[in-house]
Amino acid sequence: MAKEVPAQFASWRATIETGLFEHYSPYAESVAAGELEPMEESFPEIATPNGVWPHAKLIYVAVTPLDGSLTVELGYTTAWDEEHTLGARFQTGKFIELNGSVLAP
């Protein structure tokens, strides 16, 4: 299953970037409204889902059981959420969720 990840990634990319962008949007809205202090670095301005990539870094790929099924989890750190690692999870090649707080294996 782990060997299939590089071949699968191209088909997962749009789903992952959409999930990351959906995670980014509330942070951007809170910063714009003055409800959230921007980080020490300037807060990224991302206009479209494919704009997340310069601000997201893949830090691990894991294949682990989850709810009785082998799951591929791609762990990302992001410039807009320094406190959490985000996990894009796939089972049998299909996206199941972007978990907002995961731990690296």
C-alpha positions as a Markdown table, in Angstrom:
| # | Residue | x | y | z |
|---|---|---|---|---|
| 1 | Met | 0.0 | 0.0 | 0.0 |
| 2 | Ala | 2.8 | 2.4 | 0.8 |
| 3 | Lys | 4.4 | 1.7 | -2.5 |
| 4 | Glu | 1.3 | 2.9 | -4.3 |
| 5 | Val | 1.3 | 6.4 | -2.6 |
| 6 | Pro | 3.5 | 8.1 | -5.2 |
| 7 | Ala | 1.3 | 6.9 | -8.1 |
| 8 | Gln | -1.9 | 7.8 | -6.2 |
| 9 | Phe | -0.7 | 11.3 | -5.1 |
| 10 | Ala | -1.5 | 12.9 | -8.5 |
| 11 | Ser | -5.1 | 11.8 | -8.2 |
| 12 | Trp | -5.3 | 12.9 | -4.6 |
| 13 | Arg | -3.7 | 16.3 | -5.0 |
| 14 | Ala | -6.8 | 18.3 | -5.8 |
| 15 | Thr | -8.7 | 16.7 | -2.9 |
| 16 | Ile | -5.9 | 17.5 | -0.5 |
| 17 | Glu | -5.5 | 21.1 | -1.6 |
| 18 | Thr | -9.3 | 21.6 | -1.3 |
| 19 | Gly | -9.2 | 20.2 | 2.3 |
| 20 | Leu | -6.2 | 22.4 | 3.2 |
| 21 | Phe | -7.9 | 25.5 | 1.7 |
| 22 | Glu | -11.1 | 24.7 | 3.6 |
| 23 | His | -9.0 | 24.5 | 6.8 |
| 24 | Tyr | -7.2 | 27.8 | 6.0 |
| 25 | Ser | -10.3 | 29.9 | 5.2 |
| 26 | Pro | -11.6 | 30.3 | 8.8 |
| 27 | Tyr | -8.1 | 31.3 | 10.0 |
| 28 | Ala | -7.9 | 33.9 | 7.2 |
| 29 | Glu | -11.3 | 35.2 | 8.1 |
| 30 | Ser | -10.4 | 35.5 | 11.8 |
| 31 | Val | -7.2 | 37.4 | 11.0 |
| 32 | Ala | -9.0 | 39.8 | 8.6 |
| 33 | Ala | -11.7 | 40.4 | 11.3 |
| 34 | Gly | -9.1 | 41.1 | 13.9 |
| 35 | Glu | -10.2 | 38.1 | 16.0 |
| 36 | Leu | -7.0 | 36.3 | 15.7 |
| 37 | Glu | -3.5 | 37.7 | 16.0 |
| 38 | Pro | -1.4 | 37.0 | 13.0 |
| 39 | Met | 1.8 | 35.0 | 13.5 |
| 40 | Glu | 5.2 | 36.5 | 13.8 |
| 41 | Glu | 5.7 | 36.0 | 10.1 |
| 42 | Ser | 3.2 | 37.6 | 7.8 |
| 43 | Phe | -0.1 | 35.6 | 7.5 |
| 44 | Pro | -0.3 | 33.9 | 4.0 |
| 45 | Glu | -2.8 | 35.2 | 1.6 |
| 46 | Ile | -4.2 | 32.3 | -0.4 |
| 47 | Ala | -6.9 | 33.0 | -2.9 |
| 48 | Thr | -7.5 | 29.5 | -4.4 |
| 49 | Pro | -7.0 | 25.9 | -3.2 |
| 50 | Asn | -3.9 | 25.3 | -5.4 |
| 51 | Gly | -2.3 | 28.3 | -3.6 |
| 52 | Val | -1.9 | 26.2 | -0.4 |
| 53 | Trp | 1.2 | 24.3 | -1.6 |
| 54 | Pro | 3.9 | 27.0 | -0.9 |
| 55 | His | 2.5 | 27.2 | 2.7 |
| 56 | Ala | 2.1 | 23.4 | 3.4 |
| 57 | Lys | 4.8 | 20.9 | 4.0 |
| 58 | Leu | 4.5 | 17.1 | 3.9 |
| 59 | Ile | 6.2 | 15.8 | 6.9 |
| 60 | Tyr | 5.2 | 12.1 | 6.9 |
| 61 | Val | 3.4 | 9.4 | 5.1 |
| 62 | Ala | 2.0 | 6.5 | 7.2 |
| 63 | Val | 0.0 | 3.4 | 6.5 |
| 64 | Thr | -1.9 | 2.3 | 9.6 |
| 65 | Pro | -5.1 | 0.6 | 10.6 |
| 66 | Leu | -8.0 | 2.9 | 11.3 |
| 67 | Asp | -11.5 | 1.6 | 12.2 |
| 68 | Gly | -10.4 | -1.8 | 10.9 |
| 69 | Ser | -9.1 | -0.7 | 7.5 |
| 70 | Leu | -5.6 | 0.1 | 6.4 |
| 71 | Thr | -5.4 | 3.9 | 6.0 |
| 72 | Val | -2.9 | 6.1 | 4.2 |
| 73 | Glu | -2.3 | 9.3 | 6.1 |
| 74 | Leu | -0.3 | 12.2 | 4.7 |
| 75 | Gly | 0.8 | 14.6 | 7.5 |
| 76 | Tyr | 1.2 | 18.3 | 6.7 |
| 77 | Thr | 2.3 | 21.3 | 8.7 |
| 78 | Thr | 1.0 | 24.6 | 7.5 |
| 79 | Ala | 2.0 | 28.3 | 7.7 |
| 80 | Trp | -1.5 | 29.3 | 9.0 |
| 81 | Asp | -1.8 | 26.6 | 11.8 |
| 82 | Glu | 1.5 | 26.2 | 13.5 |
| 83 | Glu | 0.0 | 24.3 | 16.4 |
| 84 | His | -1.4 | 21.3 | 14.5 |
| 85 | Thr | -0.3 | 18.7 | 12.1 |
| 86 | Leu | -3.1 | 18.0 | 9.5 |
| 87 | Gly | -3.7 | 14.5 | 8.3 |
| 88 | Ala | -5.2 | 13.8 | 4.9 |
| 89 | Arg | -6.5 | 10.3 | 5.2 |
| 90 | Phe | -7.4 | 7.8 | 2.4 |
| 91 | Gln | -8.8 | 4.3 | 2.5 |
| 92 | Thr | -8.8 | 2.1 | -0.6 |
| 93 | Gly | -7.6 | 5.1 | -2.6 |
| 94 | Lys | -10.6 | 7.3 | -1.5 |
| 95 | Phe | -10.4 | 10.4 | 0.6 |
| 96 | Ile | -12.1 | 10.0 | 4.0 |
| 97 | Glu | -11.1 | 13.1 | 5.9 |
| 98 | Leu | -8.7 | 15.9 | 6.7 |
| 99 | Asn | -8.0 | 15.5 | 10.4 |
| 100 | Gly | -7.1 | 18.8 | 12.0 |
| 101 | Ser | -4.9 | 17.4 | 14.7 |
| 102 | Val | -2.8 | 14.3 | 14.2 |
| 103 | Leu | 0.4 | 13.0 | 15.6 |
| 104 | Ala | 3.3 | 11.7 | 13.5 |
| 105 | Pro | 3.8 | 8.0 | 13.9 |
